[in-house]
Amino acid sequence: MTASPDLRTPQLASPDLLRSVFRRHAAGVAVITARGASGPVGFTATSLTSVSAEPPLLSFGIGTGASSWPAISEADHVGVHILGEHQQELAATFARSGADRFGAPTAWREGPEGVPVLDDVLAWLVCRVIARVPAGDHRVVLAKVVLGDPEGPGRPLLYHQGRFTALRD
């Protein structure tokens, strides 16, 4: 077997390698919300995954240093919101450290189980947290879907190469 002339030397595992590889992986954009002791909390996530259809389970990752982690670590229920391509600024707000995520212009309401539900999203779910699994500097949260709405209009927002983008036809 001959090596391809454009074969590059592989890099050893590192945080930079992982980030670089996953910048090339297009991912849907979600905002996870919860009711915290001092008000609503939320963060932008691209780690959302469907885990099981029966029972309906999903997972997402959150860093233990994130400002939302203390509330997520104690929440019984979370909101999961799939963002549309028209919501780049909302995604950026929930990703920005120190931002007033639930202040104007964010439109939201208190939903089932007291979970903050964002308006004008492609779809949303309220889920009961069933586990928080340690995973390095993060936790993988497993949650069971309780109810939701899959009928919002529009097309999904994506995250690719370090920026928010939309599908191309």
C-alpha positions as YAML, in Angstrom:
chain: A
units: angstrom
residues:
- id: 1
  name: MET
  ca: [0.00, 0.00, 0.00]
- id: 2
  name: THR
  ca: [1.34, 3.42, -0.93]
- id: 3
  name: ALA
  ca: [0.68, 6.56, 1.03]
- id: 4
  name: SER
  ca: [-1.36, 9.25, -0.65]
- id: 5
  name: PRO
  ca: [0.83, 12.26, -1.50]
- id: 6
  name: ASP
  ca: [-1.56, 14.60, 0.37]
- id: 7
  name: LEU
  ca: [-1.67, 12.50, 3.55]
- id: 8
  name: ARG
  ca: [-0.99, 14.79, 6.48]
- id: 9
  name: THR
  ca: [0.70, 13.85, 9.71]
- id: 10
  name: PRO
  ca: [-1.99, 13.15, 12.30]
- id: 11
  name: GLN
  ca: [-2.07, 15.24, 15.47]
- id: 12
  name: LEU
  ca: [-2.08, 13.80, 18.95]
- id: 13
  name: ALA
  ca: [-5.29, 14.11, 20.92]
- id: 14
  name: SER
  ca: [-5.78, 17.56, 22.46]
- id: 15
  name: PRO
  ca: [-8.57, 20.04, 23.11]
- id: 16
  name: ASP
  ca: [-7.47, 22.00, 20.01]
- id: 17
  name: LEU
  ca: [-7.65, 18.88, 17.81]
- id: 18
  name: LEU
  ca: [-11.15, 18.07, 19.04]
- id: 19
  name: ARG
  ca: [-12.33, 21.67, 18.51]
- id: 20
  name: SER
  ca: [-10.78, 21.79, 15.04]
- id: 21
  name: VAL
  ca: [-12.43, 18.55, 13.95]
- id: 22
  name: PHE
  ca: [-15.85, 19.51, 15.30]
- id: 23
  name: ARG
  ca: [-15.70, 22.93, 13.62]
- id: 24
  name: ARG
  ca: [-15.93, 20.92, 10.40]
- id: 25
  name: HIS
  ca: [-19.04, 19.08, 11.66]
- id: 26
  name: ALA
  ca: [-22.22, 21.02, 10.95]
- id: 27
  name: ALA
  ca: [-24.60, 20.82, 13.89]
- id: 28
  name: GLY
  ca: [-28.09, 22.03, 14.61]
- id: 29
  name: VAL
  ca: [-28.40, 24.81, 17.17]
- id: 30
  name: ALA
  ca: [-30.53, 24.50, 20.29]
- id: 31
  name: VAL
  ca: [-31.07, 26.59, 23.39]
- id: 32
  name: ILE
  ca: [-31.50, 24.73, 26.67]
- id: 33
  name: THR
  ca: [-33.42, 26.54, 29.41]
- id: 34
  name: ALA
  ca: [-34.31, 25.87, 33.04]
- id: 35
  name: ARG
  ca: [-35.79, 27.63, 36.01]
- id: 36
  name: GLY
  ca: [-33.05, 28.69, 38.39]
- id: 37
  name: ALA
  ca: [-33.22, 29.86, 42.01]
- id: 38
  name: SER
  ca: [-32.77, 33.48, 40.88]
- id: 39
  name: GLY
  ca: [-34.66, 33.30, 37.61]
- id: 40
  name: PRO
  ca: [-34.48, 31.63, 34.24]
- id: 41
  name: VAL
  ca: [-31.18, 30.33, 32.83]
- id: 42
  name: GLY
  ca: [-30.21, 29.09, 29.41]
- id: 43
  name: PHE
  ca: [-27.37, 28.39, 27.03]
- id: 44
  name: THR
  ca: [-26.75, 27.63, 23.38]
- id: 45
  name: ALA
  ca: [-25.97, 23.97, 22.66]
- id: 46
  name: THR
  ca: [-24.82, 22.14, 19.56]
- id: 47
  name: SER
  ca: [-24.41, 18.85, 21.42]
- id: 48
  name: LEU
  ca: [-28.10, 17.93, 21.39]
- id: 49
  name: THR
  ca: [-28.72, 14.28, 20.48]
- id: 50
  name: SER
  ca: [-31.73, 12.04, 20.19]
- id: 51
  name: VAL
  ca: [-30.95, 8.99, 22.32]
- id: 52
  name: SER
  ca: [-34.04, 6.77, 22.24]
- id: 53
  name: ALA
  ca: [-37.50, 6.78, 20.69]
- id: 54
  name: GLU
  ca: [-39.00, 4.39, 23.26]
- id: 55
  name: PRO
  ca: [-38.91, 5.90, 25.76]
- id: 56
  name: PRO
  ca: [-38.30, 9.31, 24.15]
- id: 57
  name: LEU
  ca: [-34.89, 10.38, 25.49]
- id: 58
  name: LEU
  ca: [-32.37, 13.02, 24.48]
- id: 59
  name: SER
  ca: [-29.00, 14.21, 25.71]
- id: 60
  name: PHE
  ca: [-26.96, 17.39, 25.69]
- id: 61
  name: GLY
  ca: [-23.62, 18.45, 27.12]
- id: 62
  name: ILE
  ca: [-22.89, 21.36, 29.42]
- id: 63
  name: GLY
  ca: [-19.59, 22.54, 30.88]
- id: 64
  name: THR
  ca: [-19.39, 22.50, 34.65]
- id: 65
  name: GLY
  ca: [-17.92, 26.00, 34.50]
- id: 66
  name: ALA
  ca: [-20.90, 27.38, 32.56]
- id: 67
  name: SER
  ca: [-23.01, 30.02, 34.27]
- id: 68
  name: SER
  ca: [-26.12, 27.87, 33.66]
- id: 69
  name: TRP
  ca: [-24.61, 24.72, 35.20]
- id: 70
  name: PRO
  ca: [-25.64, 25.38, 38.84]
- id: 71
  name: ALA
  ca: [-29.32, 25.62, 37.81]
- id: 72
  name: ILE
  ca: [-29.11, 22.72, 35.32]
- id: 73
  name: SER
  ca: [-27.37, 20.60, 37.97]
- id: 74
  name: GLU
  ca: [-30.46, 20.90, 40.20]
- id: 75
  name: ALA
  ca: [-33.31, 21.27, 37.69]
- id: 76
  name: ASP
  ca: [-35.97, 18.59, 37.52]
- id: 77
  name: HIS
  ca: [-37.05, 19.80, 34.05]
- id: 78
  name: VAL
  ca: [-35.41, 21.60, 31.13]
- id: 79
  name: GLY
  ca: [-36.62, 23.22, 27.95]
- id: 80
  name: VAL
  ca: [-35.05, 22.25, 24.63]
- id: 81
  name: HIS
  ca: [-35.53, 24.70, 21.75]
- id: 82
  name: ILE
  ca: [-34.54, 24.06, 18.13]
- id: 83
  name: LEU
  ca: [-33.60, 27.40, 16.59]
- id: 84
  name: GLY
  ca: [-34.47, 28.60, 13.10]
- id: 85
  name: GLU
  ca: [-32.14, 30.31, 10.65]
- id: 86
  name: HIS
  ca: [-33.81, 33.62, 11.58]
- id: 87
  name: GLN
  ca: [-32.51, 33.28, 15.16]
- id: 88
  name: GLN
  ca: [-28.76, 33.80, 14.79]
- id: 89
  name: GLU
  ca: [-28.81, 36.73, 17.21]
- id: 90
  name: LEU
  ca: [-30.78, 34.71, 19.79]
- id: 91
  name: ALA
  ca: [-28.22, 31.88, 19.49]
- id: 92
  name: ALA
  ca: [-25.39, 34.39, 19.94]
- id: 93
  name: THR
  ca: [-27.08, 35.95, 22.98]
- id: 94
  name: PHE
  ca: [-27.47, 32.59, 24.73]
- id: 95
  name: ALA
  ca: [-23.85, 31.72, 23.83]
- id: 96
  name: ARG
  ca: [-22.39, 35.00, 25.12]
- id: 97
  name: SER
  ca: [-21.01, 35.03, 28.64]
- id: 98
  name: GLY
  ca: [-22.57, 37.72, 30.83]
- id: 99
  name: ALA
  ca: [-25.45, 38.48, 28.41]
- id: 100
  name: ASP
  ca: [-28.94, 39.27, 29.68]
- id: 101
  name: ARG
  ca: [-30.34, 36.20, 27.95]
- id: 102
  name: PHE
  ca: [-33.97, 36.65, 28.96]
- id: 103
  name: GLY
  ca: [-34.15, 40.44, 28.63]
- id: 104
  name: ALA
  ca: [-35.48, 42.23, 25.55]
- id: 105
  name: PRO
  ca: [-35.52, 41.35, 22.71]
- id: 106
  name: THR
  ca: [-35.79, 37.69, 23.85]
- id: 107
  name: ALA
  ca: [-39.45, 36.66, 23.77]
- id: 108
  name: TRP
  ca: [-40.35, 33.86, 26.17]
- id: 109
  name: ARG
  ca: [-42.97, 32.67, 28.61]
- id: 110
  name: GLU
  ca: [-43.16, 30.36, 31.58]
- id: 111
  name: GLY
  ca: [-44.12, 26.96, 30.24]
- id: 112
  name: PRO
  ca: [-45.04, 23.60, 31.70]
- id: 113
  name: GLU
  ca: [-43.19, 22.62, 34.89]
- id: 114
  name: GLY
  ca: [-42.08, 26.27, 35.19]
- id: 115
  name: VAL
  ca: [-39.59, 25.86, 32.33]
- id: 116
  name: PRO
  ca: [-38.84, 29.00, 30.30]
- id: 117
  name: VAL
  ca: [-40.15, 28.41, 26.75]
- id: 118
  name: LEU
  ca: [-38.77, 30.60, 23.96]
- id: 119
  name: ASP
  ca: [-41.14, 32.05, 21.35]
- id: 120
  name: ASP
  ca: [-40.82, 31.68, 17.58]
- id: 121
  name: VAL
  ca: [-38.58, 28.58, 17.57]
- id: 122
  name: LEU
  ca: [-38.82, 25.70, 15.08]
- id: 123
  name: ALA
  ca: [-39.68, 23.24, 17.83]
- id: 124
  name: TRP
  ca: [-39.52, 22.93, 21.59]
- id: 125
  name: LEU
  ca: [-39.68, 20.21, 24.22]
- id: 126
  name: VAL
  ca: [-40.03, 20.11, 27.97]
- id: 127
  name: CYS
  ca: [-38.03, 17.22, 29.39]
- id: 128
  name: ARG
  ca: [-37.58, 15.62, 32.82]
- id: 129
  name: VAL
  ca: [-33.91, 15.23, 33.73]
- id: 130
  name: ILE
  ca: [-33.12, 11.59, 34.53]
- id: 131
  name: ALA
  ca: [-29.30, 11.62, 34.77]
- id: 132
  name: ARG
  ca: [-26.24, 13.83, 34.74]
- id: 133
  name: VAL
  ca: [-23.23, 11.81, 33.66]
- id: 134
  name: PRO
  ca: [-19.70, 13.12, 34.36]
- id: 135
  name: ALA
  ca: [-17.70, 13.52, 31.13]
- id: 136
  name: GLY
  ca: [-14.41, 15.37, 31.63]
- id: 137
  name: ASP
  ca: [-15.06, 19.07, 32.20]
- id: 138
  name: HIS
  ca: [-18.70, 18.60, 31.13]
- id: 139
  name: ARG
  ca: [-21.77, 16.69, 32.16]
- id: 140
  name: VAL
  ca: [-23.94, 14.80, 29.71]
- id: 141
  name: VAL
  ca: [-27.54, 15.37, 30.72]
- id: 142
  name: LEU
  ca: [-30.05, 12.66, 29.84]
- id: 143
  name: ALA
  ca: [-33.66, 13.79, 29.77]
- id: 144
  name: LYS
  ca: [-37.02, 12.19, 29.02]
- id: 145
  name: VAL
  ca: [-39.41, 14.14, 26.79]
- id: 146
  name: VAL
  ca: [-42.63, 15.13, 28.59]
- id: 147
  name: LEU
  ca: [-44.30, 17.29, 25.92]
- id: 148
  name: GLY
  ca: [-43.51, 19.73, 23.15]
- id: 149
  name: ASP
  ca: [-44.41, 21.42, 19.90]
- id: 150
  name: PRO
  ca: [-42.72, 20.38, 16.61]
- id: 151
  name: GLU
  ca: [-44.64, 22.79, 14.36]
- id: 152
  name: GLY
  ca: [-42.72, 26.10, 14.26]
- id: 153
  name: PRO
  ca: [-42.22, 27.56, 10.78]
- id: 154
  name: GLY
  ca: [-38.88, 27.96, 9.04]
- id: 155
  name: ARG
  ca: [-35.61, 26.19, 8.46]
- id: 156
  name: PRO
  ca: [-32.98, 25.15, 11.01]
- id: 157
  name: LEU
  ca: [-30.04, 27.24, 12.15]
- id: 158
  name: LEU
  ca: [-26.69, 25.46, 11.87]
- id: 159
  name: TYR
  ca: [-23.29, 25.92, 13.48]
- id: 160
  name: HIS
  ca: [-20.28, 25.28, 11.26]
- id: 161
  name: GLN
  ca: [-16.68, 26.52, 11.14]
- id: 162
  name: GLY
  ca: [-17.19, 28.57, 14.30]
- id: 163
  name: ARG
  ca: [-20.21, 30.53, 13.11]
- id: 164
  name: PHE
  ca: [-23.96, 30.31, 12.74]
- id: 165
  name: THR
  ca: [-25.21, 29.62, 9.22]
- id: 166
  name: ALA
  ca: [-28.20, 28.32, 7.26]
- id: 167
  name: LEU
  ca: [-28.86, 25.42, 4.92]
- id: 168
  name: ARG
  ca: [-28.21, 26.02, 1.24]
- id: 169
  name: ASP
  ca: [-30.45, 24.58, -1.45]
...
